[in-house]
Amino acid sequence: MGLLALHSVLPLSDLADQILRVTVMTAALWFFARPVIDLRVRHWAATIAIGVAVFAVWIAPDLLIPGYRHFWLFDNAVTGKAATSLSTGATMSWPVLALRMIRAVVIVPIVEELFWRAWLMRWLIDNDFEKVPLGKYTAQAFWIVAVLFASEHGSYWDVGLAAGIIYNWWMVRARSLGDLILAHAVTNFILSAYVIAAGKWEYWL
């Protein structure tokens, strides 16, 4: 939120923006979140398969239905539209793309899983969330997190909702932060590679 506010008063180049985002997010993880980050993976094969499945779900509507993302449900004043935040020049800059991919594959999965499924999903059950075990299921917490996770993905809210449901379900089953981080990282890695290889920049909002 602070970085978004900074943009309104101090526009940055694409490279400077990516460097700042990676630096700030890495510093926040290192100094504040490192003690609670558990990267142990308990279900390697299933977790990787789930990450691949979420990627398939993410791109399937656009591949199967031409013009799908321009339907009013996904292109409006509330959700915005499927358009990248990168400039044309940035899509030709390997340093920018490398930093954007590092953020998507390494940093975002940790940040988002710490927030959505390691904290919020438990906090909605009990404000003293630390006494709630990872993966504890209540319908209210499950669906609130899935819907809010969808809302942060703008015009991709529909596939964001599907991804949120799948990730929530896997947290309930695996009860492992490390597995969720890996699944999310696999999804983002394949999606990032697809974006760069196919020039589908709109997936990078």
PyMOL commands that place a pseudoatom at each C-alpha (Angstrom):
pseudoatom trace, name=CA, resn=MET, resi=1, chain=A, elem=C, hetatm=0, pos=[0.000, 0.000, 0.000]
pseudoatom trace, name=CA, resn=GLY, resi=2, chain=A, elem=C, hetatm=0, pos=[2.860, 2.318, 0.808]
pseudoatom trace, name=CA, resn=LEU, resi=3, chain=A, elem=C, hetatm=0, pos=[4.520, 1.580, -2.522]
pseudoatom trace, name=CA, resn=LEU, resi=4, chain=A, elem=C, hetatm=0, pos=[1.279, 2.314, -4.364]
pseudoatom trace, name=CA, resn=ALA, resi=5, chain=A, elem=C, hetatm=0, pos=[0.977, 5.622, -2.527]
pseudoatom trace, name=CA, resn=LEU, resi=6, chain=A, elem=C, hetatm=0, pos=[4.593, 6.437, -3.360]
pseudoatom trace, name=CA, resn=HIS, resi=7, chain=A, elem=C, hetatm=0, pos=[3.868, 6.052, -7.069]
pseudoatom trace, name=CA, resn=SER, resi=8, chain=A, elem=C, hetatm=0, pos=[1.314, 8.855, -6.956]
pseudoatom trace, name=CA, resn=VAL, resi=9, chain=A, elem=C, hetatm=0, pos=[3.889, 11.373, -5.734]
pseudoatom trace, name=CA, resn=LEU, resi=10, chain=A, elem=C, hetatm=0, pos=[7.129, 9.920, -7.075]
pseudoatom trace, name=CA, resn=PRO, resi=11, chain=A, elem=C, hetatm=0, pos=[6.792, 8.080, -10.386]
pseudoatom trace, name=CA, resn=LEU, resi=12, chain=A, elem=C, hetatm=0, pos=[9.578, 5.544, -10.852]
pseudoatom trace, name=CA, resn=SER, resi=13, chain=A, elem=C, hetatm=0, pos=[11.035, 3.812, -13.865]
pseudoatom trace, name=CA, resn=ASP, resi=14, chain=A, elem=C, hetatm=0, pos=[10.034, 0.180, -14.329]
pseudoatom trace, name=CA, resn=LEU, resi=15, chain=A, elem=C, hetatm=0, pos=[13.459, -1.050, -13.229]
pseudoatom trace, name=CA, resn=ALA, resi=16, chain=A, elem=C, hetatm=0, pos=[13.578, 1.220, -10.177]
pseudoatom trace, name=CA, resn=ASP, resi=17, chain=A, elem=C, hetatm=0, pos=[10.048, 0.151, -9.283]
pseudoatom trace, name=CA, resn=GLN, resi=18, chain=A, elem=C, hetatm=0, pos=[10.921, -3.563, -9.415]
pseudoatom trace, name=CA, resn=ILE, resi=19, chain=A, elem=C, hetatm=0, pos=[14.133, -3.039, -7.420]
pseudoatom trace, name=CA, resn=LEU, resi=20, chain=A, elem=C, hetatm=0, pos=[12.233, -1.098, -4.752]
pseudoatom trace, name=CA, resn=ARG, resi=21, chain=A, elem=C, hetatm=0, pos=[9.446, -3.676, -4.506]
pseudoatom trace, name=CA, resn=VAL, resi=22, chain=A, elem=C, hetatm=0, pos=[11.832, -6.625, -4.261]
pseudoatom trace, name=CA, resn=THR, resi=23, chain=A, elem=C, hetatm=0, pos=[14.014, -4.821, -1.704]
pseudoatom trace, name=CA, resn=VAL, resi=24, chain=A, elem=C, hetatm=0, pos=[11.161, -3.689, 0.537]
pseudoatom trace, name=CA, resn=MET, resi=25, chain=A, elem=C, hetatm=0, pos=[9.323, -7.011, 0.459]
pseudoatom trace, name=CA, resn=THR, resi=26, chain=A, elem=C, hetatm=0, pos=[12.502, -8.988, 1.092]
pseudoatom trace, name=CA, resn=ALA, resi=27, chain=A, elem=C, hetatm=0, pos=[13.445, -6.726, 4.001]
pseudoatom trace, name=CA, resn=ALA, resi=28, chain=A, elem=C, hetatm=0, pos=[9.973, -7.075, 5.532]
pseudoatom trace, name=CA, resn=LEU, resi=29, chain=A, elem=C, hetatm=0, pos=[10.152, -10.851, 5.298]
pseudoatom trace, name=CA, resn=TRP, resi=30, chain=A, elem=C, hetatm=0, pos=[13.680, -11.005, 6.671]
pseudoatom trace, name=CA, resn=PHE, resi=31, chain=A, elem=C, hetatm=0, pos=[13.254, -8.684, 9.646]
pseudoatom trace, name=CA, resn=PHE, resi=32, chain=A, elem=C, hetatm=0, pos=[9.635, -9.375, 10.635]
pseudoatom trace, name=CA, resn=ALA, resi=33, chain=A, elem=C, hetatm=0, pos=[8.330, -12.649, 9.204]
pseudoatom trace, name=CA, resn=ARG, resi=34, chain=A, elem=C, hetatm=0, pos=[11.422, -14.881, 9.145]
pseudoatom trace, name=CA, resn=PRO, resi=35, chain=A, elem=C, hetatm=0, pos=[10.804, -16.452, 12.590]
pseudoatom trace, name=CA, resn=VAL, resi=36, chain=A, elem=C, hetatm=0, pos=[7.403, -17.837, 11.521]
pseudoatom trace, name=CA, resn=ILE, resi=37, chain=A, elem=C, hetatm=0, pos=[8.183, -18.904, 7.956]
pseudoatom trace, name=CA, resn=ASP, resi=38, chain=A, elem=C, hetatm=0, pos=[8.203, -22.682, 7.740]
pseudoatom trace, name=CA, resn=LEU, resi=39, chain=A, elem=C, hetatm=0, pos=[9.408, -23.887, 4.339]
pseudoatom trace, name=CA, resn=ARG, resi=40, chain=A, elem=C, hetatm=0, pos=[9.239, -27.606, 5.115]
pseudoatom trace, name=CA, resn=VAL, resi=41, chain=A, elem=C, hetatm=0, pos=[7.296, -29.458, 2.420]
pseudoatom trace, name=CA, resn=ARG, resi=42, chain=A, elem=C, hetatm=0, pos=[5.507, -32.642, 3.428]
pseudoatom trace, name=CA, resn=HIS, resi=43, chain=A, elem=C, hetatm=0, pos=[3.747, -33.625, 0.211]
pseudoatom trace, name=CA, resn=TRP, resi=44, chain=A, elem=C, hetatm=0, pos=[6.074, -32.823, -2.676]
pseudoatom trace, name=CA, resn=ALA, resi=45, chain=A, elem=C, hetatm=0, pos=[4.313, -34.580, -5.558]
pseudoatom trace, name=CA, resn=ALA, resi=46, chain=A, elem=C, hetatm=0, pos=[0.785, -33.528, -4.649]
pseudoatom trace, name=CA, resn=THR, resi=47, chain=A, elem=C, hetatm=0, pos=[1.846, -29.949, -3.905]
pseudoatom trace, name=CA, resn=ILE, resi=48, chain=A, elem=C, hetatm=0, pos=[3.623, -29.550, -7.247]
pseudoatom trace, name=CA, resn=ALA, resi=49, chain=A, elem=C, hetatm=0, pos=[0.628, -31.102, -9.044]
pseudoatom trace, name=CA, resn=ILE, resi=50, chain=A, elem=C, hetatm=0, pos=[-1.694, -28.612, -7.342]
pseudoatom trace, name=CA, resn=GLY, resi=51, chain=A, elem=C, hetatm=0, pos=[0.537, -25.726, -8.392]
pseudoatom trace, name=CA, resn=VAL, resi=52, chain=A, elem=C, hetatm=0, pos=[0.412, -26.914, -12.008]
pseudoatom trace, name=CA, resn=ALA, resi=53, chain=A, elem=C, hetatm=0, pos=[-3.369, -27.402, -11.816]
pseudoatom trace, name=CA, resn=VAL, resi=54, chain=A, elem=C, hetatm=0, pos=[-3.935, -23.848, -10.590]
pseudoatom trace, name=CA, resn=PHE, resi=55, chain=A, elem=C, hetatm=0, pos=[-1.874, -22.535, -13.510]
pseudoatom trace, name=CA, resn=ALA, resi=56, chain=A, elem=C, hetatm=0, pos=[-4.073, -24.530, -15.907]
pseudoatom trace, name=CA, resn=VAL, resi=57, chain=A, elem=C, hetatm=0, pos=[-7.210, -23.151, -14.265]
pseudoatom trace, name=CA, resn=TRP, resi=58, chain=A, elem=C, hetatm=0, pos=[-5.786, -19.612, -14.516]
pseudoatom trace, name=CA, resn=ILE, resi=59, chain=A, elem=C, hetatm=0, pos=[-5.253, -19.571, -18.267]
pseudoatom trace, name=CA, resn=ALA, resi=60, chain=A, elem=C, hetatm=0, pos=[-7.981, -22.025, -19.386]
pseudoatom trace, name=CA, resn=PRO, resi=61, chain=A, elem=C, hetatm=0, pos=[-10.882, -19.548, -19.813]
pseudoatom trace, name=CA, resn=ASP, resi=62, chain=A, elem=C, hetatm=0, pos=[-8.832, -17.219, -22.017]
pseudoatom trace, name=CA, resn=LEU, resi=63, chain=A, elem=C, hetatm=0, pos=[-7.548, -20.108, -24.137]
pseudoatom trace, name=CA, resn=LEU, resi=64, chain=A, elem=C, hetatm=0, pos=[-10.920, -21.803, -24.542]
pseudoatom trace, name=CA, resn=ILE, resi=65, chain=A, elem=C, hetatm=0, pos=[-13.195, -18.772, -24.990]
pseudoatom trace, name=CA, resn=PRO, resi=66, chain=A, elem=C, hetatm=0, pos=[-11.944, -15.977, -27.292]
pseudoatom trace, name=CA, resn=GLY, resi=67, chain=A, elem=C, hetatm=0, pos=[-12.640, -12.538, -25.847]
pseudoatom trace, name=CA, resn=TYR, resi=68, chain=A, elem=C, hetatm=0, pos=[-13.623, -14.034, -22.486]
pseudoatom trace, name=CA, resn=ARG, resi=69, chain=A, elem=C, hetatm=0, pos=[-11.702, -11.492, -20.429]
pseudoatom trace, name=CA, resn=HIS, resi=70, chain=A, elem=C, hetatm=0, pos=[-13.475, -8.589, -22.204]
pseudoatom trace, name=CA, resn=PHE, resi=71, chain=A, elem=C, hetatm=0, pos=[-16.901, -9.675, -20.937]
pseudoatom trace, name=CA, resn=TRP, resi=72, chain=A, elem=C, hetatm=0, pos=[-18.412, -7.000, -18.666]
pseudoatom trace, name=CA, resn=LEU, resi=73, chain=A, elem=C, hetatm=0, pos=[-17.954, -9.140, -15.551]
pseudoatom trace, name=CA, resn=PHE, resi=74, chain=A, elem=C, hetatm=0, pos=[-14.180, -8.899, -15.993]
pseudoatom trace, name=CA, resn=ASP, resi=75, chain=A, elem=C, hetatm=0, pos=[-13.829, -5.532, -17.720]
pseudoatom trace, name=CA, resn=ASN, resi=76, chain=A, elem=C, hetatm=0, pos=[-15.532, -2.799, -15.736]
pseudoatom trace, name=CA, resn=ALA, resi=77, chain=A, elem=C, hetatm=0, pos=[-14.928, 0.116, -13.388]
pseudoatom trace, name=CA, resn=VAL, resi=78, chain=A, elem=C, hetatm=0, pos=[-14.842, -2.099, -10.296]
pseudoatom trace, name=CA, resn=THR, resi=79, chain=A, elem=C, hetatm=0, pos=[-12.538, -4.929, -11.375]
pseudoatom trace, name=CA, resn=GLY, resi=80, chain=A, elem=C, hetatm=0, pos=[-10.536, -2.932, -13.915]
pseudoatom trace, name=CA, resn=LYS, resi=81, chain=A, elem=C, hetatm=0, pos=[-9.410, -4.685, -17.046]
pseudoatom trace, name=CA, resn=ALA, resi=82, chain=A, elem=C, hetatm=0, pos=[-6.796, -7.220, -18.029]
pseudoatom trace, name=CA, resn=ALA, resi=83, chain=A, elem=C, hetatm=0, pos=[-3.886, -4.905, -18.802]
pseudoatom trace, name=CA, resn=THR, resi=84, chain=A, elem=C, hetatm=0, pos=[-0.304, -5.081, -17.601]
pseudoatom trace, name=CA, resn=SER, resi=85, chain=A, elem=C, hetatm=0, pos=[1.246, -2.432, -15.394]
pseudoatom trace, name=CA, resn=LEU, resi=86, chain=A, elem=C, hetatm=0, pos=[4.530, -2.850, -17.281]
pseudoatom trace, name=CA, resn=SER, resi=87, chain=A, elem=C, hetatm=0, pos=[5.413, -0.389, -19.992]
pseudoatom trace, name=CA, resn=THR, resi=88, chain=A, elem=C, hetatm=0, pos=[6.250, -1.581, -23.501]
pseudoatom trace, name=CA, resn=GLY, resi=89, chain=A, elem=C, hetatm=0, pos=[9.906, -0.888, -22.807]
pseudoatom trace, name=CA, resn=ALA, resi=90, chain=A, elem=C, hetatm=0, pos=[9.814, -2.959, -19.637]
pseudoatom trace, name=CA, resn=THR, resi=91, chain=A, elem=C, hetatm=0, pos=[8.609, -6.017, -21.523]
pseudoatom trace, name=CA, resn=MET, resi=92, chain=A, elem=C, hetatm=0, pos=[11.851, -5.829, -23.520]
pseudoatom trace, name=CA, resn=SER, resi=93, chain=A, elem=C, hetatm=0, pos=[14.096, -5.394, -20.484]
pseudoatom trace, name=CA, resn=TRP, resi=94, chain=A, elem=C, hetatm=0, pos=[15.522, -8.605, -19.064]
pseudoatom trace, name=CA, resn=PRO, resi=95, chain=A, elem=C, hetatm=0, pos=[16.528, -7.025, -15.724]
pseudoatom trace, name=CA, resn=VAL, resi=96, chain=A, elem=C, hetatm=0, pos=[12.934, -5.839, -15.214]
pseudoatom trace, name=CA, resn=LEU, resi=97, chain=A, elem=C, hetatm=0, pos=[11.490, -9.209, -16.244]
pseudoatom trace, name=CA, resn=ALA, resi=98, chain=A, elem=C, hetatm=0, pos=[13.948, -11.113, -14.032]
pseudoatom trace, name=CA, resn=LEU, resi=99, chain=A, elem=C, hetatm=0, pos=[13.082, -9.001, -10.979]
pseudoatom trace, name=CA, resn=ARG, resi=100, chain=A, elem=C, hetatm=0, pos=[9.354, -9.262, -11.740]
pseudoatom trace, name=CA, resn=MET, resi=101, chain=A, elem=C, hetatm=0, pos=[9.684, -13.045, -11.958]
pseudoatom trace, name=CA, resn=ILE, resi=102, chain=A, elem=C, hetatm=0, pos=[11.704, -13.252, -8.730]
pseudoatom trace, name=CA, resn=ARG, resi=103, chain=A, elem=C, hetatm=0, pos=[9.006, -11.272, -6.969]
pseudoatom trace, name=CA, resn=ALA, resi=104, chain=A, elem=C, hetatm=0, pos=[6.247, -13.479, -8.388]
pseudoatom trace, name=CA, resn=VAL, resi=105, chain=A, elem=C, hetatm=0, pos=[7.956, -16.809, -7.720]
pseudoatom trace, name=CA, resn=VAL, resi=106, chain=A, elem=C, hetatm=0, pos=[9.905, -16.255, -4.507]
pseudoatom trace, name=CA, resn=ILE, resi=107, chain=A, elem=C, hetatm=0, pos=[8.463, -13.331, -2.566]
pseudoatom trace, name=CA, resn=VAL, resi=108, chain=A, elem=C, hetatm=0, pos=[4.738, -13.221, -3.388]
pseudoatom trace, name=CA, resn=PRO, resi=109, chain=A, elem=C, hetatm=0, pos=[4.010, -16.864, -2.449]
pseudoatom trace, name=CA, resn=ILE, resi=110, chain=A, elem=C, hetatm=0, pos=[5.568, -16.353, 0.984]
pseudoatom trace, name=CA, resn=VAL, resi=111, chain=A, elem=C, hetatm=0, pos=[3.867, -13.011, 1.620]
pseudoatom trace, name=CA, resn=GLU, resi=112, chain=A, elem=C, hetatm=0, pos=[0.444, -14.116, 0.408]
pseudoatom trace, name=CA, resn=GLU, resi=113, chain=A, elem=C, hetatm=0, pos=[0.418, -17.496, 2.134]
pseudoatom trace, name=CA, resn=LEU, resi=114, chain=A, elem=C, hetatm=0, pos=[1.548, -15.924, 5.403]
pseudoatom trace, name=CA, resn=PHE, resi=115, chain=A, elem=C, hetatm=0, pos=[-1.300, -13.430, 5.127]
pseudoatom trace, name=CA, resn=TRP, resi=116, chain=A, elem=C, hetatm=0, pos=[-4.198, -15.391, 3.643]
pseudoatom trace, name=CA, resn=ARG, resi=117, chain=A, elem=C, hetatm=0, pos=[-3.875, -18.928, 4.925]
pseudoatom trace, name=CA, resn=ALA, resi=118, chain=A, elem=C, hetatm=0, pos=[-1.400, -18.776, 7.801]
pseudoatom trace, name=CA, resn=TRP, resi=119, chain=A, elem=C, hetatm=0, pos=[-2.936, -15.694, 9.446]
pseudoatom trace, name=CA, resn=LEU, resi=120, chain=A, elem=C, hetatm=0, pos=[-6.361, -14.557, 8.147]
pseudoatom trace, name=CA, resn=MET, resi=121, chain=A, elem=C, hetatm=0, pos=[-7.880, -18.015, 7.803]
pseudoatom trace, name=CA, resn=ARG, resi=122, chain=A, elem=C, hetatm=0, pos=[-6.994, -18.655, 11.473]
pseudoatom trace, name=CA, resn=TRP, resi=123, chain=A, elem=C, hetatm=0, pos=[-7.772, -15.133, 12.763]
pseudoatom trace, name=CA, resn=LEU, resi=124, chain=A, elem=C, hetatm=0, pos=[-11.313, -15.390, 11.389]
pseudoatom trace, name=CA, resn=ILE, resi=125, chain=A, elem=C, hetatm=0, pos=[-11.785, -18.417, 13.631]
pseudoatom trace, name=CA, resn=ASP, resi=126, chain=A, elem=C, hetatm=0, pos=[-10.226, -16.860, 16.734]
pseudoatom trace, name=CA, resn=ASN, resi=127, chain=A, elem=C, hetatm=0, pos=[-8.566, -13.477, 17.254]
pseudoatom trace, name=CA, resn=ASP, resi=128, chain=A, elem=C, hetatm=0, pos=[-5.912, -15.316, 19.220]
pseudoatom trace, name=CA, resn=PHE, resi=129, chain=A, elem=C, hetatm=0, pos=[-4.955, -16.997, 15.960]
pseudoatom trace, name=CA, resn=GLU, resi=130, chain=A, elem=C, hetatm=0, pos=[-1.765, -18.610, 17.235]
pseudoatom trace, name=CA, resn=LYS, resi=131, chain=A, elem=C, hetatm=0, pos=[-3.772, -21.167, 19.193]
pseudoatom trace, name=CA, resn=VAL, resi=132, chain=A, elem=C, hetatm=0, pos=[-5.653, -22.169, 16.019]
pseudoatom trace, name=CA, resn=PRO, resi=133, chain=A, elem=C, hetatm=0, pos=[-3.801, -24.938, 14.149]
pseudoatom trace, name=CA, resn=LEU, resi=134, chain=A, elem=C, hetatm=0, pos=[-2.896, -24.399, 10.516]
pseudoatom trace, name=CA, resn=GLY, resi=135, chain=A, elem=C, hetatm=0, pos=[-5.580, -25.757, 8.224]
pseudoatom trace, name=CA, resn=LYS, resi=136, chain=A, elem=C, hetatm=0, pos=[-8.403, -25.738, 10.784]
pseudoatom trace, name=CA, resn=TYR, resi=137, chain=A, elem=C, hetatm=0, pos=[-11.625, -25.659, 8.793]
pseudoatom trace, name=CA, resn=THR, resi=138, chain=A, elem=C, hetatm=0, pos=[-14.693, -23.536, 9.293]
pseudoatom trace, name=CA, resn=ALA, resi=139, chain=A, elem=C, hetatm=0, pos=[-16.927, -22.706, 6.343]
pseudoatom trace, name=CA, resn=GLN, resi=140, chain=A, elem=C, hetatm=0, pos=[-16.963, -19.002, 7.212]
pseudoatom trace, name=CA, resn=ALA, resi=141, chain=A, elem=C, hetatm=0, pos=[-13.176, -18.612, 7.318]
pseudoatom trace, name=CA, resn=PHE, resi=142, chain=A, elem=C, hetatm=0, pos=[-12.708, -20.791, 4.225]
pseudoatom trace, name=CA, resn=TRP, resi=143, chain=A, elem=C, hetatm=0, pos=[-15.086, -18.824, 2.009]
pseudoatom trace, name=CA, resn=ILE, resi=144, chain=A, elem=C, hetatm=0, pos=[-14.238, -15.340, 3.286]
pseudoatom trace, name=CA, resn=VAL, resi=145, chain=A, elem=C, hetatm=0, pos=[-10.565, -15.945, 2.509]
pseudoatom trace, name=CA, resn=ALA, resi=146, chain=A, elem=C, hetatm=0, pos=[-11.402, -17.421, -0.911]
pseudoatom trace, name=CA, resn=VAL, resi=147, chain=A, elem=C, hetatm=0, pos=[-13.563, -14.413, -1.843]
pseudoatom trace, name=CA, resn=LEU, resi=148, chain=A, elem=C, hetatm=0, pos=[-11.072, -11.834, -0.564]
pseudoatom trace, name=CA, resn=PHE, resi=149, chain=A, elem=C, hetatm=0, pos=[-8.244, -13.652, -2.351]
pseudoatom trace, name=CA, resn=ALA, resi=150, chain=A, elem=C, hetatm=0, pos=[-10.314, -13.410, -5.545]
pseudoatom trace, name=CA, resn=SER, resi=151, chain=A, elem=C, hetatm=0, pos=[-10.927, -9.689, -5.033]
pseudoatom trace, name=CA, resn=GLU, resi=152, chain=A, elem=C, hetatm=0, pos=[-7.218, -8.833, -5.010]
pseudoatom trace, name=CA, resn=HIS, resi=153, chain=A, elem=C, hetatm=0, pos=[-6.839, -10.246, -8.523]
pseudoatom trace, name=CA, resn=GLY, resi=154, chain=A, elem=C, hetatm=0, pos=[-8.913, -7.596, -10.299]
pseudoatom trace, name=CA, resn=SER, resi=155, chain=A, elem=C, hetatm=0, pos=[-10.301, -8.688, -13.639]
pseudoatom trace, name=CA, resn=TYR, resi=156, chain=A, elem=C, hetatm=0, pos=[-9.020, -12.202, -12.961]
pseudoatom trace, name=CA, resn=TRP, resi=157, chain=A, elem=C, hetatm=0, pos=[-11.276, -12.520, -9.919]
pseudoatom trace, name=CA, resn=ASP, resi=158, chain=A, elem=C, hetatm=0, pos=[-13.002, -15.633, -11.287]
pseudoatom trace, name=CA, resn=VAL, resi=159, chain=A, elem=C, hetatm=0, pos=[-9.834, -17.691, -11.618]
pseudoatom trace, name=CA, resn=GLY, resi=160, chain=A, elem=C, hetatm=0, pos=[-8.552, -16.016, -8.451]
pseudoatom trace, name=CA, resn=LEU, resi=161, chain=A, elem=C, hetatm=0, pos=[-11.594, -17.427, -6.664]
pseudoatom trace, name=CA, resn=ALA, resi=162, chain=A, elem=C, hetatm=0, pos=[-10.928, -20.888, -8.082]
pseudoatom trace, name=CA, resn=ALA, resi=163, chain=A, elem=C, hetatm=0, pos=[-7.269, -20.634, -7.037]
pseudoatom trace, name=CA, resn=GLY, resi=164, chain=A, elem=C, hetatm=0, pos=[-8.262, -19.436, -3.566]
pseudoatom trace, name=CA, resn=ILE, resi=165, chain=A, elem=C, hetatm=0, pos=[-10.608, -22.395, -3.127]
pseudoatom trace, name=CA, resn=ILE, resi=166, chain=A, elem=C, hetatm=0, pos=[-7.938, -24.851, -4.258]
pseudoatom trace, name=CA, resn=TYR, resi=167, chain=A, elem=C, hetatm=0, pos=[-5.217, -23.349, -2.059]
pseudoatom trace, name=CA, resn=ASN, resi=168, chain=A, elem=C, hetatm=0, pos=[-7.581, -23.171, 0.928]
pseudoatom trace, name=CA, resn=TRP, resi=169, chain=A, elem=C, hetatm=0, pos=[-8.563, -26.811, 0.410]
pseudoatom trace, name=CA, resn=TRP, resi=170, chain=A, elem=C, hetatm=0, pos=[-4.913, -27.841, 0.243]
pseudoatom trace, name=CA, resn=MET, resi=171, chain=A, elem=C, hetatm=0, pos=[-4.151, -25.980, 3.469]
pseudoatom trace, name=CA, resn=VAL, resi=172, chain=A, elem=C, hetatm=0, pos=[-7.010, -27.823, 5.162]
pseudoatom trace, name=CA, resn=ARG, resi=173, chain=A, elem=C, hetatm=0, pos=[-5.671, -31.141, 3.864]
pseudoatom trace, name=CA, resn=ALA, resi=174, chain=A, elem=C, hetatm=0, pos=[-1.901, -30.579, 4.145]
pseudoatom trace, name=CA, resn=ARG, resi=175, chain=A, elem=C, hetatm=0, pos=[-1.867, -28.285, 7.205]
pseudoatom trace, name=CA, resn=SER, resi=176, chain=A, elem=C, hetatm=0, pos=[1.523, -27.053, 6.039]
pseudoatom trace, name=CA, resn=LEU, resi=177, chain=A, elem=C, hetatm=0, pos=[2.674, -23.528, 5.237]
pseudoatom trace, name=CA, resn=GLY, resi=178, chain=A, elem=C, hetatm=0, pos=[5.637, -24.900, 3.286]
pseudoatom trace, name=CA, resn=ASP, resi=179, chain=A, elem=C, hetatm=0, pos=[3.373, -26.907, 0.996]
pseudoatom trace, name=CA, resn=LEU, resi=180, chain=A, elem=C, hetatm=0, pos=[1.178, -23.879, 0.299]
pseudoatom trace, name=CA, resn=ILE, resi=181, chain=A, elem=C, hetatm=0, pos=[4.177, -21.671, -0.440]
pseudoatom trace, name=CA, resn=LEU, resi=182, chain=A, elem=C, hetatm=0, pos=[5.554, -24.277, -2.857]
pseudoatom trace, name=CA, resn=ALA, resi=183, chain=A, elem=C, hetatm=0, pos=[2.201, -24.777, -4.615]
pseudoatom trace, name=CA, resn=HIS, resi=184, chain=A, elem=C, hetatm=0, pos=[1.815, -21.010, -5.030]
pseudoatom trace, name=CA, resn=ALA, resi=185, chain=A, elem=C, hetatm=0, pos=[5.414, -20.681, -6.227]
pseudoatom trace, name=CA, resn=VAL, resi=186, chain=A, elem=C, hetatm=0, pos=[4.946, -23.445, -8.823]
pseudoatom trace, name=CA, resn=THR, resi=187, chain=A, elem=C, hetatm=0, pos=[1.821, -21.728, -10.149]
pseudoatom trace, name=CA, resn=ASN, resi=188, chain=A, elem=C, hetatm=0, pos=[3.550, -18.359, -10.358]
pseudoatom trace, name=CA, resn=PHE, resi=189, chain=A, elem=C, hetatm=0, pos=[6.700, -19.823, -11.923]
pseudoatom trace, name=CA, resn=ILE, resi=190, chain=A, elem=C, hetatm=0, pos=[4.821, -21.518, -14.762]
pseudoatom trace, name=CA, resn=LEU, resi=191, chain=A, elem=C, hetatm=0, pos=[2.565, -18.507, -15.248]
pseudoatom trace, name=CA, resn=SER, resi=192, chain=A, elem=C, hetatm=0, pos=[5.565, -16.151, -15.355]
pseudoatom trace, name=CA, resn=ALA, resi=193, chain=A, elem=C, hetatm=0, pos=[7.336, -18.365, -17.887]
pseudoatom trace, name=CA, resn=TYR, resi=194, chain=A, elem=C, hetatm=0, pos=[4.139, -18.442, -19.959]
pseudoatom trace, name=CA, resn=VAL, resi=195, chain=A, elem=C, hetatm=0, pos=[3.763, -14.662, -19.780]
pseudoatom trace, name=CA, resn=ILE, resi=196, chain=A, elem=C, hetatm=0, pos=[7.308, -14.098, -21.038]
pseudoatom trace, name=CA, resn=ALA, resi=197, chain=A, elem=C, hetatm=0, pos=[7.329, -16.863, -23.652]
pseudoatom trace, name=CA, resn=ALA, resi=198, chain=A, elem=C, hetatm=0, pos=[3.883, -16.065, -25.103]
pseudoatom trace, name=CA, resn=GLY, resi=199, chain=A, elem=C, hetatm=0, pos=[3.926, -12.312, -24.545]
pseudoatom trace, name=CA, resn=LYS, resi=200, chain=A, elem=C, hetatm=0, pos=[0.749, -12.523, -22.441]
pseudoatom trace, name=CA, resn=TRP, resi=201, chain=A, elem=C, hetatm=0, pos=[1.693, -9.473, -20.386]
pseudoatom trace, name=CA, resn=GLU, resi=202, chain=A, elem=C, hetatm=0, pos=[-1.897, -8.875, -19.291]
pseudoatom trace, name=CA, resn=TYR, resi=203, chain=A, elem=C, hetatm=0, pos=[-1.474, -11.609, -16.662]
pseudoatom trace, name=CA, resn=TRP, resi=204, chain=A, elem=C, hetatm=0, pos=[1.000, -9.350, -14.896]
pseudoatom trace, name=CA, resn=LEU, resi=205, chain=A, elem=C, hetatm=0, pos=[-1.371, -6.661, -13.678]
for i in range(1, 205): cmd.bond("trace and resi %d" % i, "trace and resi %d" % (i + 1))
show_as sticks, trace
zoom trace
